[in-house]
Amino acid sequence: MDACQDFVFHRKTGRGKTHLAIAVGAAAVRAGKSVRFFTVAQLVMHLADARDRGRLRRELDDLLSADLLVLDELGYVPLDVEGARLLFQVMSAPEGTQSLIVTTSIEFSRWGTVFGDDKMAAAVVDRLVYTGRLVEFNGASYRMENALMPGKGEAE
């Protein structure tokens, strides 16, 4: 965390991305760091509410002051144009100001569909890959291997 390192945890569902992101966040808290955790959908709703109440700048400052920000499930829920812009404001913060963990099953090349704008997505990806690390989660789905309904197959 002291180096303001970014990570993208990537692969299909059930591989442990969120589990590891929570564990890293918990370790950071134990080390005295400030951590904020949101699903991307929760964050966008939170920021839209703050904007509507005239508190967007204050909320952004609060988010960006955390030592670690974890954004879970990027690309799982479609964003409208305004939601994508709000997310962009958080994810495009200058590098070196905080650590960021993003969990997603979406390839970088498809992030334009998440943001609804290829240029906005390219700017975010550029920031993340410049100093960040891509962590691929391979193997079988933990949930499918331990499902109470065996033999139902894996969702794509």
NORBELTA-V175970 format. One record per residue. N is the residue number from 1. RES is the residue in three letters. PHI is phi as a letter, one per 40 degrees, with the letter a starting at -180 (NA if undefined). OMEGA is omega in degrees with one decimal (none if undefined). Layout:
N_RES_PHI_OMEGA / N_RES_PHI_OMEGA
//
This chain:
1_MET_NA_-178.0 / 2_ASP_c_-179.2 / 3_ALA_c_-178.8 / 4_CYS_f_-178.7 / 5_GLN_c_176.0 / 6_ASP_b_177.9 / 7_PHE_b_168.6 / 8_VAL_b_176.4 / 9_PHE_c_-170.1 / 10_HIS_b_167.1 / 11_ARG_i_-179.1 / 12_LYS_c_179.7 / 13_THR_c_175.0 / 14_GLY_g_-176.4 / 15_ARG_c_177.4 / 16_GLY_h_-178.5 / 17_LYS_c_-179.1 / 18_THR_c_179.4 / 19_HIS_d_-179.9 / 20_LEU_c_178.9 / 21_ALA_c_177.4 / 22_ILE_c_179.5 / 23_ALA_c_177.8 / 24_VAL_c_178.0 / 25_GLY_c_179.2 / 26_ALA_c_177.9 / 27_ALA_c_178.5 / 28_ALA_c_177.9 / 29_VAL_c_178.2 / 30_ARG_c_178.9 / 31_ALA_c_176.7 / 32_GLY_g_-179.8 / 33_LYS_c_175.1 / 34_SER_c_-175.0 / 35_VAL_b_171.5 / 36_ARG_b_-178.7 / 37_PHE_b_176.9 / 38_PHE_a_158.2 / 39_THR_c_179.5 / 40_VAL_c_179.2 / 41_ALA_c_178.0 / 42_GLN_c_-178.7 / 43_LEU_c_-178.5 / 44_VAL_c_177.2 / 45_MET_c_178.5 / 46_HIS_c_-179.1 / 47_LEU_c_177.6 / 48_ALA_c_177.0 / 49_ASP_c_178.3 / 50_ALA_c_177.5 / 51_ARG_c_-178.6 / 52_ASP_c_178.5 / 53_ARG_c_-180.0 / 54_GLY_g_-176.7 / 55_ARG_b_-174.8 / 56_LEU_c_-178.0 / 57_ARG_d_-179.9 / 58_ARG_c_179.6 / 59_GLU_c_177.3 / 60_LEU_c_178.2 / 61_ASP_c_178.9 / 62_ASP_c_179.2 / 63_LEU_c_-174.5 / 64_LEU_c_176.6 / 65_SER_c_178.3 / 66_ALA_c_176.8 / 67_ASP_c_-179.8 / 68_LEU_b_173.7 / 69_LEU_b_178.1 / 70_VAL_b_177.0 / 71_LEU_b_-173.7 / 72_ASP_c_171.4 / 73_GLU_g_174.6 / 74_LEU_c_176.5 / 75_GLY_g_-179.5 / 76_TYR_c_-179.5 / 77_VAL_b_179.9 / 78_PRO_c_177.9 / 79_LEU_b_170.8 / 80_ASP_c_-175.3 / 81_VAL_d_-178.6 / 82_GLU_c_176.6 / 83_GLY_c_178.3 / 84_ALA_c_178.3 / 85_ARG_c_178.0 / 86_LEU_c_178.1 / 87_LEU_c_179.0 / 88_PHE_d_-179.5 / 89_GLN_d_179.4 / 90_VAL_c_-173.1 / 91_MET_c_-178.8 / 92_SER_c_177.0 / 93_ALA_d_-178.0 / 94_PRO_d_178.8 / 95_GLU_c_-178.4 / 96_GLY_g_-179.4 / 97_THR_b_177.4 / 98_GLN_a_173.3 / 99_SER_c_-178.0 / 100_LEU_b_171.4 / 101_ILE_b_177.0 / 102_VAL_b_173.4 / 103_THR_b_-177.2 / 104_THR_a_170.5 / 105_SER_b_-176.1 / 106_ILE_c_175.6 / 107_GLU_c_177.5 / 108_PHE_d_-176.6 / 109_SER_c_179.9 / 110_ARG_b_-179.3 / 111_TRP_c_175.7 / 112_GLY_d_177.7 / 113_THR_c_177.8 / 114_VAL_c_-177.2 / 115_PHE_c_-177.7 / 116_GLY_g_-176.3 / 117_ASP_a_-177.6 / 118_ASP_c_-178.9 / 119_LYS_c_178.2 / 120_MET_c_179.1 / 121_ALA_c_-179.9 / 122_ALA_c_179.0 / 123_ALA_c_179.0 / 124_VAL_c_179.5 / 125_VAL_c_179.5 / 126_ASP_d_179.2 / 127_ARG_c_-176.6 / 128_LEU_c_-176.2 / 129_VAL_c_-178.8 / 130_TYR_c_-179.0 / 131_THR_b_-173.9 / 132_GLY_c_179.3 / 133_ARG_b_174.5 / 134_LEU_c_178.4 / 135_VAL_b_-179.3 / 136_GLU_c_178.6 / 137_PHE_b_-178.9 / 138_ASN_b_178.7 / 139_GLY_g_-177.2 / 140_ALA_c_175.6 / 141_SER_c_177.5 / 142_TYR_c_-177.7 / 143_ARG_c_179.9 / 144_MET_c_178.4 / 145_GLU_c_-177.3 / 146_ASN_b_-175.9 / 147_ALA_c_174.2 / 148_LEU_c_176.8 / 149_MET_b_-177.1 / 150_PRO_c_175.2 / 151_GLY_g_-178.8 / 152_LYS_c_177.5 / 153_GLY_g_-177.6 / 154_GLU_b_176.5 / 155_ALA_c_177.8 / 156_GLU_c_none
//
